[in-house]
Amino acid sequence: MSKQYDYFVIFAEMRTGSNFLEENINSYPGLKCWGEVFNPAFIGKSKQKDMLGVSLIMREADPTLLLRKMRDATEGLAGFRFFHDHDPRILAHVLKDPNCAKIILTRNPLDSYVSRKIAGETGQWRLGDLKDAKSAKVVFDKREFEGLLDELKGFQLSLQRALQTTGQTAFYINYDDIQDIEVLNGLAHFLGVFEERGKTTQKTKVQNPSRLEDKVVNYAEMVSALSNVDHFNLSNTPNFEPRRGPGVPTYVAGQTAPLLYMPVRSGPEQAVQVWLAGLDQRAPEALSKGFTQKTLRQWKRQHKGHRSFTVISHPALRLHRTFCRYILNLSELTYGEIRETLRGTYKLPIPVGQPDAGYSRDQHREAFLKFADFVKGNLNGQTSVRVDGTWASQSEVIKGFADFSLPDMILREESLAEGLGHLGTSIGVSGLAAKAELDDMPFTLADIYDDEVEDAVRAAYQRDYMMFGFKSWSQT
């Protein structure tokens, strides 16, 4: 036996053939799979409460203790089966351990679902001989199946990402392959065992080999319901944006008012800060800014009952604001190098210097359309320019907040006065109106807006339109 790994794990789910696979792995010399040793309800197999001197209470206190015991008690390679709802502490431990061999067993989720329903109906979870077989027809529940599908898909994606980010690989095996002795011999080779078998072990038998049509009462209804399942993820909005951090240094908080503003850049930042400073009866410059995660935690501790919020804007309004403030007009906010790249490489028809009286509305509209097209490519990873926070997708920005703390409220710019009023009332302050954000110069969005502008912005921000339900700007 070649010792490439120290132990192994079989990632599987109920009714995927994991019992059969375990039995066949155990038929190879030097391999020992101990069952579902980290199932929250038992250790190893149903109703078993201890194993190798480790009780459920001891395992709860230190799950790695049982892992060490299994490895010590095995002459060769020890392993276990792990389902998505087993102890997450062990999942984290094995995923980051390159010395643990990963085996991923999968099955058509509909077959697994129906098999699980039948087992629940008959009480038979394992079959040793045909004479003892029990059968039943079950009712397909669309909501139940979709919930299970989302759960399993999420778990599989998390496994895939963990392996990718740690540079590991796994042995993938499907339910249809577990009776193929050549595949099982290949799995043994993966685990370092080169003594091959000529046939599979058949202690565990297939329980429900008949067609789905013979096992599901409402088969026609099931077929109709599954026609809406997006097998190829056709409705997915592709997302190639880099993940964003929480952006803690950009947060703004009241000195006395227990409110924390988590800005989405290019939103109504000035208007919100003026309103927030008004609650403190101070100038905006007196607001608490420049936080680190440490100082923000201190602020939270000092302001009991605090509330945090952010504001999202219609993508067309926000992108136009970004264009005017950071690209078109020259000021301390201008991204000089990016501006020159956009002029030279992406042919934005904007002047070298500050726009003057010769800069027309039509020129402004054309430049904005080209900028929207650039942003579309930029967010899809098709340019060499960084994805800047001033035009990053709002959904991605808010997702980044979650790395530290999600906002209590997400307000919308078109109803900002009402939203801030409600927020003020929640901390016992009322009667303070929120001013509107200053108009963009030299032209406003209203000056150039039409269906073509809306379509260009929508193409760049498909995910934001979908996630937040934005309508056309003309309808806001």
Secondary structure, DSSP 8 states (H G I E B T S, - for coil): ---S-SEEEEE--TTSSHHHHHHHHTTSTTEEE--BTT-TT-SBSTT--EETTEEHHHHHH-HHHHHHHHHHH-SSEEEEEE-TTS-HHHHHHHHT-TTEEEEEEE--HHHHHHHHHHHHHH-----S-GGG-----B---HHHHHHHHHHHHHHHHHHHHHHHHHT---EEEEGGGTT-HHHHHHHHHHTT-----SS---SS--S--S-GGGTBTTHHHHHHHHTTS-TT-TT------------GGG-EE-SSS-EEE---TTSSHHHHHHHHHHHHTS-GGGSB-S--HHHHHHHHHHSTT-EEEEEE--HHHHHHHHIIIIIIS-STT--HHHHHHHHHTS-----SSS--TT--HHHHHHHHHHHHHHHHHHHTT-SSS---TTTS-HHHHHHHHTTT---SEEEEGGGHHHHHHHHHHHTT--S---------SSS-HHHH-SHHHHHHHHHHTHHHHHHHT---GGG-
